[in-house]
Structures are given as C-alpha cells and as structure tokens.
C-alpha cells in the first residue's frame, strides 16, 4: 500500500470519529480538507501490476485497489458527517461547486467485485455499521421494469456517496443546491 493512501485512510477515519464527538465545531475546519477530499475522490486505481505475486499471496494491485476504495469510503463518510453537522453555513455555493463534481464523478466509478466483497466485510470496523450498509437503507425491489439500479443493489461506496449527496443537499439549504443535485 502506498504511504500516502495509508495516511489518507488514517486521517479521514480520524476526522470521521472526531466529527462524531465535536459535531459542528469541526465543520469549519473542513475548508482546509476539501481540496484533498476532491483529489482522492477523483483518483483512479492504477492499471496493471508490475510483478507476478508469490504463490499464496494477494496480488499487489488487489491490495492497492482495496486501499484506494477504503480511502474513498472514508472521505465520503467524513464529508457526510460534515454535511450532517453543518450549522455554520459551510455548505455554500462555492463549496457545492467544488465538492459536487468530485462526488458525482465518484459515483461513475465502480470497484472490482473482489474489492467490493472485501470492503463490505470491513464496513463494520470502518463505519461502525453491520456489513451491507445502513440499517435504514431504502429497501426497494432489485429488479425495476426500466432496468435502473436500485439503492440497495449499489455497492457500499455508492450507497454512502448517495447518502452524502442527500446530506449535502439538506446542508446547502437553498434552491440552488437542490437544482444542482437533481
């Protein structure tokens, strides 16, 4: 795992945990982290692997992909908490313009199936949730007549991102925020 990714996972996990305790006190400090949040959300996994893995070990590319998707999950979770506890007007039009494209862009990326399974199994320790997402997640029939994906059929990162977008819209508290997100 790259050192920068490991440090990012640690930082955003810490920010998420501190946000739970300090709530709106920590929100103004997110202005210093929005740029790095957007950079991590826009980062794509590196293609290919340089060496053949040893017998019985995981491929390095698999570990790197899991680490990157874990980091993206921690970033989205931290932003979700920021928007949830925003009582100081942090989510203004400028922040919306900065963060929204990165969040929407991350919805277009999907982790590999092996990474999804491992990330789902880590959900309990990462987010303090049972594996499989929110207890209050919308339960909708998996098969829709028009072929669209339902909320419950999305991977963990996509569900957390969708929840984050909802919190962002509420925190934006303006018609402009609602129109942009719709």
C-alpha positions in Angstrom: 0.0 0.0 0.0 1.3 3.4 -0.8 2.2 5.6 2.2 0.0 8.5 1.0 -3.1 6.3 0.7 -2.4 4.7 4.2 -2.0 8.2 5.7 -5.2 9.4 4.0 -7.2 6.4 5.3 -5.9 7.2 8.8 -6.6 10.9 8.5 -10.1 10.6 7.2 -11.0 7.8 9.7 -9.8 10.1 12.5 -11.7 13.1 11.1 -14.9 10.9 10.9 -14.5 9.8 14.5 -13.7 13.3 15.8 -16.7 14.7 13.9 -18.9 12.3 15.8 -17.8 13.8 19.1 -17.3 17.5 18.2 -20.0 17.7 15.6 -20.4 21.3 14.3 -17.2 22.5 16.0 -15.1 20.6 13.4 -17.1 21.6 10.3 -15.3 25.0 9.6 -12.0 23.1 9.5 -13.2 21.1 6.5 -12.4 24.1 4.3 -8.8 23.0 4.7 -9.5 19.5 3.6 -12.0 20.0 0.7 -9.2 20.0 -1.9 -7.7 16.8 -0.7 -11.1 15.2 -0.5 -11.8 16.0 -4.1 -8.4 14.8 -5.2 -8.9 11.4 -3.5 -12.4 11.0 -4.8 -11.2 11.7 -8.4 -8.2 9.3 -8.2 -8.5 6.2 -10.3 -6.8 2.9 -9.4 -3.5 2.3 -11.1 -3.8 -0.1 -14.0 -1.8 -3.3 -14.1 0.8 -4.7 -11.7 4.5 -4.7 -12.1 5.4 -8.1 -10.7 3.7 -11.5 -10.6 2.6 -12.2 -7.0 4.1 -15.0 -5.0 2.1 -18.2 -4.6 -0.4 -17.9 -1.8 -0.2 -14.1 -1.6 -2.6 -11.5 -2.8 -1.7 -9.5 -5.9 -0.3 -6.1 -5.0 -2.8 -4.5 -7.4 -5.6 -6.0 -5.4 -4.3 -4.6 -2.1 -3.8 -1.1 -3.7 -7.3 -1.1 -5.1 -8.8 -2.1 -1.7 -6.7 0.6 0.0 -7.9 3.2 -2.5 -11.5 2.3 -2.2 -11.2 2.2 1.6 -9.8 5.7 1.4 -12.7 6.9 -0.9 -15.2 5.4 1.6 -13.5 7.2 4.5 -13.5 10.5 2.5 -17.2 10.2 1.7 -18.1 9.2 5.2 -16.2 12.3 6.6 -17.9 14.6 4.1 -21.3 13.1 5.0 -20.6 13.9 8.7 -19.5 17.4 7.8 -22.8 18.0 5.9 -24.8 16.3 8.7 -23.4 18.6 11.4 -23.2 21.8 9.3 -24.9 24.5 11.3 -22.4 27.2 10.4 -23.1 27.6 6.7 -20.1 25.7 5.5 -22.0 24.2 2.5 -22.4 27.4 0.5 -22.4 27.7 -3.3 -18.6 27.8 -3.6 -18.2 24.6 -1.6 -21.0 23.0 -3.6 -19.3 23.9 -6.8 -16.0 22.4 -5.5 -17.2 19.2 -4.0 -20.3 18.2 -6.1 -18.4 17.3 -9.3 -16.0 15.0 -7.4 -18.8 13.3 -5.6 -20.8 12.8 -8.7 -17.8 11.6 -10.6 -17.0 9.0 -7.9 -20.5 7.5 -8.5 -19.4 6.7 -12.0 -16.5 4.5 -10.8 -17.2 1.0 -9.6 -14.7 -1.1 -7.6 -13.9 -4.6 -8.8 -16.1 -7.4 -7.4 -13.3 -8.8 -5.2 -12.8 -5.3 -3.7 -16.5 -4.8 -3.1 -16.7 -8.1 -1.2 -13.7 -7.2 1.0 -14.9 -3.6 1.5 -18.3 -4.8 2.5 -16.7 -7.1 5.1 -14.7 -4.2 6.5 -17.8 -1.9 6.8 -18.3 -2.8 10.5 -14.9 -1.7 11.6 -14.7 1.3 9.3 -18.1 2.9 9.7 -19.4 1.2 12.8 -22.1 -0.5 10.8 -23.1 -4.0 10.1 -21.8 -5.3 6.8 -24.2 -4.4 4.0 -24.7 -0.7 4.6 -27.2 1.4 6.5 -29.8 -0.1 8.7 -32.3 2.4 7.4 -31.3 1.9 3.7 -34.1 2.0 1.3 -35.3 -1.5 0.6 -36.5 -1.5 -3.0 -37.1 -4.4 -5.3 -33.8 -5.3 -7.1 -35.5 -5.6 -10.5 -37.1 -2.5 -11.9 -39.0 -2.6 -15.2 -36.9 0.1 -16.7 -33.6 -1.6 -15.9 -32.3 1.0 -13.5 -30.2 0.1 -10.4 -31.9 0.4 -7.1 -30.4 1.9 -4.0 -30.0 -1.5 -2.3 -28.2 -3.0 -5.3 -25.4 -0.4 -5.2 -22.0 -1.2 -3.7 -21.1 0.2 -0.3 -19.2 3.2 -1.6 -22.0 4.2 -4.0 -24.6 3.9 -1.2 -22.5 6.1 1.1 -22.0 8.6 -1.7 -25.7 8.8 -2.4 -26.4 9.3 1.3 -23.7 12.0 1.3 -25.3 13.8 -1.6 -28.6 13.9 0.3 -26.9 15.3 3.4 -25.2 17.9 1.2 -28.5 19.0 -0.4 -30.0 19.4 3.0 -27.0 21.3 4.4 -26.9 23.6 1.3 -30.4 24.7 2.3 -31.1 26.6 -0.9 -32.9 26.1 -4.2 -29.6 26.3 -6.0 -28.3 23.3 -4.1 -31.4 21.3 -4.8 -31.4 22.1 -8.5 -27.7 21.3 -8.9 -28.0 17.9 -7.2 -31.2 17.0 -9.1 
